Amino acid sequence: MSLLVAIDHNPTTEPVLGRPAPEKLIAGDPHFKTWAQDEANDGDICSGVWEATPGETRSAKGSTFEFCQILSGVVELTEEGAAPRVFRAGDSLILKPGFKGIWKTIETVRKVYVTVG
């Protein structure tokens, strides 16, 4: 088993399909695709590629730390009590444990993610 893992930005495997839980949906009809590519520490650390179509959802990280690199598309994130921030292709961000806010996909977004927790 190699300890060096490359993340494929355009995976050809079948993704896991998803939608937001009804209580998290604010607007639109977003659909999600997830291509999990690596897992460590019994699932405590996960990485891969995630894609979402336009829509608006509530986001809460709980005890999870997440790093994201936006590969394509545009999103607006609004942390509770803060002004909205826009992220687009080429941007990277961290959602720290305890983050609560709104994730608004403006243009279909694809991101690399690494979650810990």
MORAPE-V745885 format. One record per pair of residues at least 12 apart in sequence whose ideal C-beta (glycine too) atoms are under 8 Angstrom apart, sorted by the first residue. I is the first residue (numbers start at 1). J is the second residue. If there is no record, write none. Layout:
# MORAPE-V745885
i:I j:J
i:I j:J
This chain:
# MORAPE-V745885
i:5 j:37
i:5 j:38
i:5 j:47
i:7 j:37
i:7 j:38
i:7 j:47
i:7 j:48
i:7 j:49
i:7 j:112
i:8 j:35
i:8 j:37
i:8 j:49
i:9 j:49
i:9 j:71
i:9 j:110
i:9 j:112
i:11 j:35
i:11 j:37
i:11 j:48
i:11 j:49
i:13 j:35
i:15 j:33
i:15 j:34
i:15 j:35
i:15 j:51
i:16 j:33
i:16 j:34
i:16 j:35
i:16 j:36
i:17 j:31
i:17 j:32
i:17 j:33
i:18 j:31
i:18 j:32
i:18 j:33
i:18 j:34
i:19 j:31
i:19 j:32
i:20 j:32
i:20 j:55
i:20 j:57
i:23 j:58
i:24 j:57
i:24 j:58
i:24 j:59
i:25 j:55
i:25 j:56
i:25 j:57
i:26 j:55
i:26 j:56
i:26 j:57
i:26 j:58
i:26 j:102
i:27 j:55
i:27 j:56
i:28 j:53
i:28 j:54
i:28 j:55
i:28 j:56
i:28 j:105
i:29 j:53
i:29 j:55
i:30 j:52
i:30 j:53
i:30 j:54
i:30 j:55
i:30 j:56
i:30 j:57
i:30 j:105
i:31 j:52
i:31 j:53
i:32 j:50
i:32 j:51
i:32 j:52
i:33 j:50
i:33 j:51
i:33 j:52
i:34 j:48
i:34 j:49
i:34 j:50
i:34 j:51
i:35 j:48
i:35 j:49
i:35 j:50
i:36 j:48
i:37 j:49
i:44 j:116
i:44 j:117
i:45 j:114
i:45 j:115
i:45 j:116
i:46 j:113
i:46 j:114
i:46 j:115
i:47 j:112
i:47 j:113
i:47 j:114
i:47 j:115
i:48 j:112
i:48 j:113
i:49 j:71
i:49 j:110
i:49 j:111
i:49 j:112
i:49 j:113
i:50 j:110
i:50 j:111
i:50 j:113
i:51 j:108
i:51 j:109
i:51 j:110
i:51 j:111
i:52 j:105
i:52 j:108
i:52 j:109
i:53 j:105
i:53 j:108
i:54 j:105
i:54 j:106
i:54 j:107
i:54 j:108
i:55 j:104
i:55 j:105
i:56 j:102
i:56 j:103
i:56 j:104
i:56 j:105
i:57 j:102
i:57 j:103
i:57 j:104
i:58 j:100
i:58 j:101
i:58 j:102
i:58 j:103
i:59 j:77
i:59 j:95
i:59 j:99
i:59 j:100
i:59 j:101
i:59 j:102
i:59 j:103
i:60 j:99
i:60 j:100
i:61 j:95
i:61 j:96
i:61 j:97
i:61 j:98
i:61 j:99
i:61 j:100
i:62 j:97
i:62 j:98
i:62 j:117
i:63 j:97
i:63 j:98
i:63 j:117
i:64 j:95
i:64 j:97
i:64 j:115
i:64 j:116
i:64 j:117
i:65 j:94
i:65 j:95
i:65 j:96
i:65 j:97
i:65 j:115
i:65 j:116
i:65 j:117
i:66 j:94
i:66 j:95
i:66 j:113
i:66 j:114
i:66 j:115
i:66 j:116
i:67 j:92
i:67 j:93
i:67 j:94
i:67 j:113
i:67 j:114
i:67 j:115
i:68 j:87
i:68 j:92
i:68 j:93
i:68 j:94
i:68 j:95
i:68 j:111
i:68 j:112
i:68 j:113
i:69 j:91
i:69 j:92
i:69 j:111
i:69 j:112
i:70 j:87
i:70 j:88
i:70 j:89
i:70 j:90
i:70 j:91
i:70 j:92
i:70 j:93
i:70 j:109
i:70 j:110
i:70 j:111
i:71 j:89
i:71 j:110
i:71 j:111
i:71 j:112
i:72 j:89
i:72 j:108
i:72 j:109
i:72 j:110
i:73 j:88
i:73 j:89
i:73 j:105
i:73 j:106
i:73 j:107
i:73 j:108
i:73 j:109
i:73 j:110
i:74 j:86
i:74 j:87
i:74 j:88
i:74 j:89
i:74 j:105
i:74 j:106
i:74 j:107
i:74 j:109
i:75 j:87
i:75 j:88
i:75 j:103
i:75 j:104
i:75 j:105
i:75 j:106
i:75 j:109
i:76 j:102
i:76 j:104
i:76 j:106
i:77 j:93
i:77 j:95
i:77 j:101
i:77 j:102
i:77 j:103
i:77 j:104
i:78 j:101
i:78 j:102
i:78 j:104
i:79 j:99
i:79 j:100
i:79 j:101
i:80 j:100
i:80 j:101
i:82 j:101
i:84 j:104
i:86 j:106
i:97 j:117
